[in-house]
Every structure is written in C-alpha cells, then in structure tokens.
Amino acid sequence: MKFKLIVAVVSDEKTDTVVDTARKCGGTGSTVITNVRGEGLKPSSTFLGLTLEGQRDIVLLVVEEHMSRHILEEICKAGRFDEEVGTGVAFQIDIEDAVGLTSQIKTIEKEIEEEI
C-alpha cells in the first residue's frame, strides 16, 4: 500500500473544517501543529511590532494514494482556499515508507475495496 502526506497550512478558524472534511473523505487520522506563522504575497500588517494576522495551523494527513487527490480537492473546497485570500494552502508529498499504521491500514483497505 502506498501513501501520500497531505500538508495543509490553514487559518485557525478553518482547522476543524479541514480535519472534519478529510475524515469524511476517508482520512483516518491527522496531526495538527498549532500556532505557526506564514506569509503570502503581501507582508503582514504590523502595529507596534505585532502582526495583525490571525493564527495559522498545519494539518498533516497520511492518506492512501488513491484517495489523496479527492481529499486534497475536498479540503480545498471546504476551506474555501481558492475563494478567500489567506485561508489556506494544501499540497501532497509522496511517502516512501511508513510504520505504525497497522490499525489504519485495515480501515483503509475496506474503504478502497468498496471504491474499486
């Protein structure tokens, strides 16, 4: 079984939406790294040296490769990444090998059987 890592950098208020959407689309778990800083095309506004931009989170999802594109597209829609500037960005990376996923693989195999 091959896996992809979906990395989503999202505004704080979109984190739960992204995680819930990924789960509904077949994602079996996630890791959220909170309170990160990102900068888009325009530098953040500051006031007395403090940024006025909201908090960002990183959502990491290890998903089966056949499901990865669908999950990526659905979290983009749910998070409104293309409609609202600064809400988030997501991408996927190939995973060469992974361990510790035994319980998740059983669930993934059942879901893939239904799709194939």
Buried (B, 14 or more C-beta within 10 A) or exposed (E): EEBBBBBBBBBEEBBEBBBBBBBEBBBBBBEBEEEEEBEEEEEEEEEEEEEEBEEBBBBEBBBBEBBBEEBBEBBBEBBEBEEEEBBBBBEBEEBEEEEEBEEBBEBBEEBBEEEE
